[in-house]
Amino acid sequence: MTIRIETERLILRPIDPGDADAHIEMMGDADVASFLTANKTPDSRADRWRQFASYLGHWQMRGFGWFSALDKESGEWLGRVGPWMPEGWPGLECGWSIKREHWGKGYAPEAAIASIKWTFEKFPELSRIISVIDPDNQNSQAVARKIGEENSGEIYDYWGFKLEVWAAERNSWLERFA
Ligand SMILES: CC(C)(COP(=O)(O)OP(=O)(O)OC[C@H]1O[C@@H](n2cnc3c(N)ncnc32)[C@H](O)[C@@H]1OP(=O)(O)O)[C@@H](O)C(=O)NCCC(=O)NCCS
């Protein structure tokens, strides 16, 4: 089954091997990597390749995973957004990362709202969606607020960081965004 989600400005579709270079390049940017890696700086290119391969594997193992967000008009690869839940994760997350030159255009919230709708439709029993966010990551918290998530007060320990769990409850979220 082909998955393709259209928003006002974006096309979302599952990441595929052809996105590897764009993703590896995005994760090589120091600003993008600062809240996404264990030492807060970009991983080596070889590690970024392995990371991307694991994201493809997540789709195979879970039947869902990151979407590539593409500019509807130009086809440019803008970033990755969508559902994600590796082993041990504190819940089904909607995550987001956008190429540095495209920050501030509202792409992450636009893609996240469409992704969450898709996720709630796919999992009718899912009672809430979460986002795991570093307390210093102001940009990501801004996205979480825009898409109707609140800081749940729960903390998730990862790589020695105390990350905050933001969350939205299914019914109230669907009333607001569906
Ligand atoms: C978090 C992120 C995905 C936001 O994406 P986005 O498409 O820029 O989202 P928005 O346009 O809604 O902007 C979100 C906030 O970023 C900040 N921002 C906006 N433009 C910016 C710019 N040019 N440079 C830096 N920050 C900017 C603003 O605080 C904005 O909030 P506001 O609209 O309330 O002022 C993006 O910053 C990113 O990829 N960061 C690195 C990866 C990451 O940390 N991901 C989240 C892990 S939990």
The ligand as an SDF file (V2000), in Angstrom:
LIG
                    3D

 48 50  0  0  0  0  0  0  0  0999 V2000
   12.1880   21.8500   16.1450 C   0  0  0  0  0  0  0  0  0  0  0  0
   12.0970   22.0850   14.6370 C   0  0  0  0  0  0  0  0  0  0  0  0
   11.7030   20.7940   13.9440 C   0  0  0  0  0  0  0  0  0  0  0  0
   11.0530   23.1630   14.3630 C   0  0  0  0  0  0  0  0  0  0  0  0
   10.7170   23.1450   12.9790 O   0  0  0  0  0  0  0  0  0  0  0  0
   10.0970   24.4140   12.2340 P   0  0  0  0  0  0  0  0  0  0  0  0
    9.5410   23.9080   10.9440 O   0  0  0  0  0  0  0  0  0  0  0  0
   11.1170   25.4730   12.1730 O   0  0  0  0  0  0  0  0  0  0  0  0
    8.9180   24.8570   13.2210 O   0  0  0  0  0  0  0  0  0  0  0  0
    8.2890   26.3280   13.3490 P   0  0  0  0  0  0  0  0  0  0  0  0
    8.4080   27.0610   12.0710 O   0  0  0  0  0  0  0  0  0  0  0  0
    6.9360   26.1300   13.9510 O   0  0  0  0  0  0  0  0  0  0  0  0
    9.2050   27.0640   14.4000 O   0  0  0  0  0  0  0  0  0  0  0  0
    9.2860   26.5770   15.7340 C   0  0  0  0  0  0  0  0  0  0  0  0
   10.0730   27.5800   16.5670 C   0  0  0  0  0  0  0  0  0  0  0  0
   11.4160   27.6410   16.1030 O   0  0  0  0  0  0  0  0  0  0  0  0
   11.9190   28.9950   16.3320 C   0  0  0  0  0  0  0  0  0  0  0  0
   12.3960   29.5320   15.0650 N   0  0  0  0  0  0  0  0  0  0  0  0
   11.6460   30.0370   14.0750 C   0  0  0  0  0  0  0  0  0  0  0  0
   12.4500   30.4170   13.0640 N   0  0  0  0  0  0  0  0  0  0  0  0
   13.6840   30.1400   13.4000 C   0  0  0  0  0  0  0  0  0  0  0  0
   14.9110   30.3040   12.7570 C   0  0  0  0  0  0  0  0  0  0  0  0
   14.9960   30.8040   11.5240 N   0  0  0  0  0  0  0  0  0  0  0  0
   16.0070   29.9240   13.4240 N   0  0  0  0  0  0  0  0  0  0  0  0
   15.9280   29.3990   14.6530 C   0  0  0  0  0  0  0  0  0  0  0  0
   14.7670   29.1960   15.2960 N   0  0  0  0  0  0  0  0  0  0  0  0
   13.6650   29.5720   14.6840 C   0  0  0  0  0  0  0  0  0  0  0  0
   10.7990   29.8050   16.8860 C   0  0  0  0  0  0  0  0  0  0  0  0
   10.9240   29.8170   18.2950 O   0  0  0  0  0  0  0  0  0  0  0  0
    9.5820   29.0060   16.4680 C   0  0  0  0  0  0  0  0  0  0  0  0
    8.4930   29.1860   17.3440 O   0  0  0  0  0  0  0  0  0  0  0  0
    7.4720   30.4070   17.0960 P   0  0  0  0  0  0  0  0  0  0  0  0
    6.8880   30.2110   15.7220 O   0  0  0  0  0  0  0  0  0  0  0  0
    6.4580   30.2330   18.2040 O   0  0  0  0  0  0  0  0  0  0  0  0
    8.2560   31.6770   17.1710 O   0  0  0  0  0  0  0  0  0  0  0  0
   13.4590   22.5680   14.0650 C   0  0  0  0  0  0  0  0  0  0  0  0
   13.9010   23.6340   14.8410 O   0  0  0  0  0  0  0  0  0  0  0  0
   14.5140   21.4560   14.0790 C   0  0  0  0  0  0  0  0  0  0  0  0
   14.6140   20.6730   13.1370 O   0  0  0  0  0  0  0  0  0  0  0  0
   15.3510   21.4040   15.1490 N   0  0  0  0  0  0  0  0  0  0  0  0
   16.4290   20.4210   15.2270 C   0  0  0  0  0  0  0  0  0  0  0  0
   15.9370   19.0090   15.4280 C   0  0  0  0  0  0  0  0  0  0  0  0
   15.1580   18.8710   16.7130 C   0  0  0  0  0  0  0  0  0  0  0  0
   15.5570   19.3780   17.7600 O   0  0  0  0  0  0  0  0  0  0  0  0
   14.0330   18.1640   16.6260 N   0  0  0  0  0  0  0  0  0  0  0  0
   13.1540   17.9500   17.7480 C   0  0  0  0  0  0  0  0  0  0  0  0
   13.6520   16.9300   18.6790 C   0  0  0  0  0  0  0  0  0  0  0  0
   12.5360   16.7670   20.0740 S   0  0  0  0  0  0  0  0  0  0  0  0
  1  2  1  0
  2  3  1  0
  2  4  1  0
  2 36  1  0
  4  5  1  0
  5  6  1  0
  6  7  2  0
  6  8  1  0
  6  9  1  0
  9 10  1  0
 10 11  2  0
 10 12  1  0
 10 13  1  0
 13 14  1  0
 14 15  1  0
 15 16  1  0
 15 30  1  0
 16 17  1  0
 17 18  1  0
 17 28  1  0
 18 19  1  0
 18 27  1  0
 19 20  2  0
 20 21  1  0
 21 22  1  0
 21 27  2  0
 22 23  1  0
 22 24  2  0
 24 25  1  0
 25 26  2  0
 26 27  1  0
 28 29  1  0
 28 30  1  0
 30 31  1  0
 31 32  1  0
 32 33  2  0
 32 34  1  0
 32 35  1  0
 36 37  1  0
 36 38  1  0
 38 39  2  0
 38 40  1  0
 40 41  1  0
 41 42  1  0
 42 43  1  0
 43 44  2  0
 43 45  1  0
 45 46  1  0
 46 47  1  0
 47 48  1  0
M  END
$$$$
